[in-house]
Amino acid sequence: MAQSGSMISGVSQRYARSLFELARDENSIAETEKELGRFAAMLKESADLQRLVTSPVFSAEDQFRAISAILDKAGIKGLVGNFLRVVAQNRRLFAVPGIIASFRQIAAEARGEVSADVISAHALDTAQEKELKAALKSVAGKDVTVNLSVDPSLLGGLVVKMGSRQIDTSLKTKLNSLKLALKEVG
């Protein structure tokens, strides 16, 4: 039961927009973004939670019970807790990573910022992060909210996604391009 990218994107954007509107009505956009970030970190760190979210094997009832227990243990309550329970009941947990990314983008736009997803081969220090934000601000012409993640398989460099633009300076991509070029020559 593989989900198509456009279906996930559409579902994610609709749910994120609804959550944003609820958070705006409750004047809790920053708190909602923070709680979603906590859940995203939990999801990133737990292979079991990733399996629960992505596997079609679990019933809606199983997903709801498991997510409820996880949220209770983590202390994620209120709007985000209720929202994630509804998402589980509607069998849309597979869309949670996209919902979180879409919510961050919508919230950044509402603040007059641009959002950028940056994947680096290793964690950036404070000075590097500040320099990156300044460089992205000069390109975008406004403040940029940077969502950083680490992927050691990149070997070196960065992958930056800002809006519809993607800049890939990773060593992994450069090596793959070189390998492809060598195959064409040989």
Buried (B, 14 or more C-beta within 10 A) or exposed (E): EEBEEEEBBEBBBBBBBBBBEBBBEEEBBEBBBEBBBEBBEBBEEEEEBBEBBBEEEBEEEEBBBBBBEBBEEBEBEEBBBEBBBBBBBBBBBBBBBBBBBBBBBBBBEEBEBBBBBBBBBEEBEEEBBEEBBEEBBEBBEEEBBBBBEEEEEBBBBBBBBBEEEEBBEBEBBBEEEEEEEEEEEE
